[in-house]
């Protein structure tokens, strides 16, 4: 397997990447734009775009912002409301795997930014049927989350005739350099199907899974092009106009709004995905089974590119968090699905990449890994003098008595006592 000479990504990255003559991957090359572009000018371009969508006199919502109880939701809403001065409608797909911490983060987000909010909660039995089918079809227990998170905001945009949707960073740009920031790529049905949904639209799942009814899939269907055109729907990415740095952004939101963090399975990043029992657990375990690497590699690559890690330090973090054993949260998922563990493992084993896995004497063995490529020709540390702070903070929980032992389907959605919210949460603004 070929690995980038600067970061840790392999040639079998599911989003696909390329290597130049120096062995540097396309993701690292596009990341260099973050140190070269005039970001003040880029932000002014963003401001000019959104100005065309402002509601006269503030009579209606200016845009839709998809949110959750983790990731960059706080930062996105902060930029949209406090920096751009827009009146957003917050929209969320209920992923069902919610932690109490994620429910609290989402409640505080809604409260302290004082935004209107819509959430879609699909029947648990429907989600279970779909998840069993997508495990069989593509080895994914997260398809319904990805499909719902990318369809529901667009459905709302069409239904309420709010044409502008503001997303965070484009994964294909940020990870593998699929585009340049200057391309100003926008949300498309094609990218969603081929990459987010692993080639399966809702209609494809329906056709391949007779146990699923058409009504089950309505929540996951992306609106038709005619519907999008009639409203003029556009989905723009803030990452094209802001020097996107998830770690720095999260830390700003911790300080300003009390965003809660937590230790995560299988990685050192304590900021992303604290709202889900499974994203860093079973979901990442499946990714590792498929491709031979997991989220810890994604996180180490991100930190390496920002100069907060050397390549050797990143490889050591991968060694520390790499684990071939099923994670502790697997039992929670299987009990919910009603699926035996051996059936689950046999199902996902069918999706192992033969370029990186082989089966010997009844056991799976990695054919290659990045820690075998420390001394490849041309390989070097990225930013040899990496001096950035790569420590991730774990905050005190707002509810120290909370026990994270099961999903919270629907939780308290609003905060009454706002004494523990930092200044901006009390309406003081944070421009």
N, C-alpha and C positions, 0 to 999 in steps of 0.2 A: 504494500500500500504506500502511495506517495503522501507525504506530509509537507505542509508549508514550511519553508526554511525560516520563516519569521515567527509565525504563530503555531498553533497546535492542531489546526484543522486537517482532516484527511481528505483524500480525493473522493471518497464516497459520501461526502456531505449530502444529505437529501435535498437541499436547495440547489446543489450543483455550484461548483466554483472552478476557476481556471488558474493556471500557474504561468508566470512569465519566465523569461530566460534565466532569471536569478533564483527561480524556485519560490518566489513570493506569490501568495494567493491573491485573487481579485478582491477579496474582502479587506485584506491589509492595504492594498493599493487605494481603494476607494476611501478607507478610513483616513488616509493622508489628507484628503480634502478638508477634514475637520480642523486641521492646523493651517490650511491655506486660504480658505474662503473668508470673505468679509461678512461676518455673521450679522453685523448691524444692518448692512445692506440687505441681507437675506430676510431679516425680520421686517424690514420696511416693505419688501415684496409681499410678505405674508399679510401685513396690515392692509396693503392696497387690495389684496384679494378679498379679505373678509369685509372690507368696507362696502363692497358691492352687495353684501347679503344682510346688512343691518336693517332691522325693521324700523320704518319711520315712526319716530316717537316712542319706540320701545313697546309697541302694542302687541307684539307676538315674539316668539322665540326666534333668535337669529340663526341658531345652529343646533345640531344634535351632537352630543359628546358621549360615546360609549364608555362606560365606567365599570369598575369592579371594586372589591375590597382590598386590592393590592396593585402590584405593578406601578405604572406611572400615572394612575388616575388622578391622584391629588395634584400632581404637577401639571397635567394637561388642563384640568379645570382651573387651576391657579392662573395659568397663562391665558386661557380663553376669557376668563371673567375679569381678572385683575390687570392683566397686561394689555389685552385687546379690547376690553370693555364691552364684551358681548353678553347677551342674555341667553345662556345655553339651556336646552332641555337635556337632562342626564338620562341615559337609557342603559339598561343592564339586562343581560340574559342570566338567569339563575342556573348556575352550573351544577347544583345539587350536592356537590362535594364540599360544601361550605364549612369553614371553621368558625368558631365563635369570634375569634380575633378578626377575621375577614368581615363578619357581619358588623362588628363594632366600627371597623375602619370605614365601611360604607355608610353607616349611620352618621358618623362624624363628618364625613365628606359632604353628605347632603345638608347637614345642619349648618356647618360653619361657612359654607359657601352660599347657603340659602337659595338652593336651586330646586326647580320642579324636577320630578323624577318619575320614570316609568320602569317597571321590571316585568319581564316575562317569565312565568314559572310554568313549565310544561308538566303534565301529570307524571309522577314518579314511575308509574307502571309503563307508560309510553317510553320514557327515557331508558328504562331497563331493557325493554324489547330492542330498542335501537342500539344500545350499547352491546348487547349480546351479538347482534347482527354485525356491527362494525368491527368487533373483535374478530369475528370469523372472516369478514371480507377484506380487511386491511390491517388487522392487528392493532386496532386503536380503541381504547376505552375513553378517549377524549374527543372523538369526532363530534359528538353532539354539542360539546362546549364550543369547539371551533366553528361549527356550522351555525349555532345559535348566536354566538357573539358577533358573527359577521353578516348574518341575515337580518336579525331583529332590528338593529338600528336603521338599516336601509328600508325595511318594511314600514317602520314608523315614519321615516322621511317621506315616503310616498303617500302614506295614509294622511299625514298631517300637513303635507305640502311644505315641508321645511327642507329646502334643497341642499344646504351645506352640512356635511358631516365632517367632524374634525377628529382624526385618529392621532395616535402618538408617533412611534417610529415604524418604518417599513422594515420588516424582518429580513427580507431578501437583500435590501440595500445594506443594512447594518451588519449582517453576519457575513455575507458572501460577495458583496459588491455587485449584485445583479444589475444595479443601476447606479448612476451618479446622482449626487444631490442636485446637480444642475438640471437633470432631467425632470425634476419636480413630478415624479410619477405619482399617480393617483390610484385610488382603490378601483380594482377591476374584477369582474366576474371570472375572467380567465385565470388571473393569478390566484384568486381564492380557490378555484377548483383544483388547479394543478399542484398547488403547494400547501395552502392551509388545509384543504380537504383531501389531500393525497389522491386526487383524481376522481373522487366520488362526490358528485352533487347529490342533493336529496333525492332527485328523480332516479339516480343510478342505484342508490341504496334500496329504494322502493322496488325497483325492477328485479333486484338480486335477492331480496329477502321476502318471501311470500307470507311470512308471519307478521309483517308490518302492513298496516292499512294506510291508504292514501291520506286519511285525516291525521294520522300520526306524524306525517312529514310536512304538513302545511307550515309549521313553525320554522322550518329550516330551509324553505324555498326562497331563493334570491329573486327579487322582483324582475319582471321581464323588461327588456330594453325599452319597449314602448312606454312602460310605466315610468321608468327612470327619466326618459326624455320628456315626458309630459310635465314633469315637475322640475326638470333640470338638475337632477341630483348629482352632486360632486362630493367625492370623499378625498380630502387632502390630508397629508401627513405633516405634523409639526416638525418631524425630524429633518425635513428638507429645508427648514428655515431657521432652526435652532441647533446649535452645536450639542447634539444629543449625548448626554452622559448620565446613564441611569443611576449610577452610584451617587454622584454629586447631587443629582436632582432629588433622590430619596432623602439624602441627608438634610437638604434644605427643607423638605416637607416635614421631616421629623422635628426640626427646630421650630418651624413656623406653626405647624398644625398638630403636632403630637402623633403623627403616623406611627402605628405599632409595627414592630418587627419581631422576628422569632427565628430560632435556629431551624434549619431545614435539613431534611434527609438528603444524603448523597451530594452535598455541595457546601461551599463555605459562604455563599451569598445568603444573608439573612433578611434581605429587603424584598425581593420579588416573590410572588406566589404564596404569601403567608395566608391567603384566603382559602386555599385548597388543601384538603388532606392528601391529595394524590399527585399533584403536578410534579413535585420533587421526589415523590415516592414511586408508586406503581407506574405512573406515566413515564417517568424517567427510566425506570427499570426496563420498560418495553422498548424505549428508544435505544438503550444500551444493547438489548438483545438483538434488535434489528441491525444497528450500525456499528456496534463495537465501541461506542463512546456515548457519554451522557451530558447532562446539563453542566456538570462541573467543568467540562471542556469549554462549553459555550461561555461560561462565566470567566474562566481563566483567560480565554482569548480576548474577551472584552477588556479585562483589566490589563493584560499585556499590551494591547494596542494603545491604551492610554498612558503607558509608561509606569504603571503602578506595580507591575511584576516583570521579572525577566522570564525568558522562555524556560529556563531551568526551574525557577520557582513555580511556574505554571504547571510544569510536568510533575513536580513533587505534589502539588495539590491534587492533580488527577490521580496519582498513585494513592494518596491518602483516602480519597472519597470513592474511588472505583470499587464496586462490590457486585459480584456475580450472584449473590444470594438474593432470594425474594425479599423485599422490604417488609417492615413490620405492618404497614398499612394495607398490605394485600388482603389480609383476613377480613378487614372491614369492607372492602370492595366486594369480595366474593360472597360474604354473607348477604350483602345488599342485592347482588345479582342472582343469588341462588345457584352459584356455579362451583363445582369441585375444583380444588387447586390443580389436580393433575390435568383436567380438561383445559383450564386456563393456560398452563404451561405448554401443553401440546399445541394449543391454538397459536400462541405467539411464536413458538419455535419455528413454525412454518415460514415466518417472515425474516429469518436470519439471512443476512447478506453473505453469500458463499465466498465473496472476496475477502472476508475478514474472519469468518467462522468455519470450523471444521468439527466433525463429530468423530471421536475416537473412543472405543471401548465403552460406548454408552454415555459419554460425557462430551460437552461442548468445550472447545478450546479456541482461544483467540489466535489467529494466525499472525497478527501484528498489532502493535499499539505504539503510540507516540513516544513512549519512554524507551523504545528501541531505536529512536531516531535523533538522539541528542548530538551525535557526531557525524551526521550526514554531510557530504560535501556542500559547502555554501551555507550550512546552517549556522545561525548566530543568534545571540540574544537580541531581542527587540529592545532598543533603547538600553544599551549596556549599563547606563547610569540610572536605571529605574529608581526614582526617589519618591514617587507618589505614595500616599498612604493607602494601603490595600486592606486595612482593618475594617470590618463590618460591625456595626453596633447592634446590640440587642437591647431593646427598650423595655422598661417596666410595663407590664400589661395594665390597662385601665381597670380590669377586673381580675385581681390576683387570685380570687377563689375559683375562677372558671376552670373547668376540667375539659380538655379537648379529647373526648372519647367517642364522639359520634357526630354525624352530619347535623347541621342546622339548616333545615329547608327554608324556613322563613323566620327571621328574627326581628328584634326591635329596630324600627327603621328611622327613628328620630331621637335626638338627644334633648332632654329637658333641662338638666343641670349642666350649664356650660362653664362652670368655674374652672374646670381642668383644661379648658381649651386655651392655647396661647393667644396672644393679643389679636391676631387677625381673625380668629374664630369669634371674637366678640364684636365683629363688625368694624374694626379699626382699619381694615384694608391692608394690603401688602403689595403696593404697586412697585 
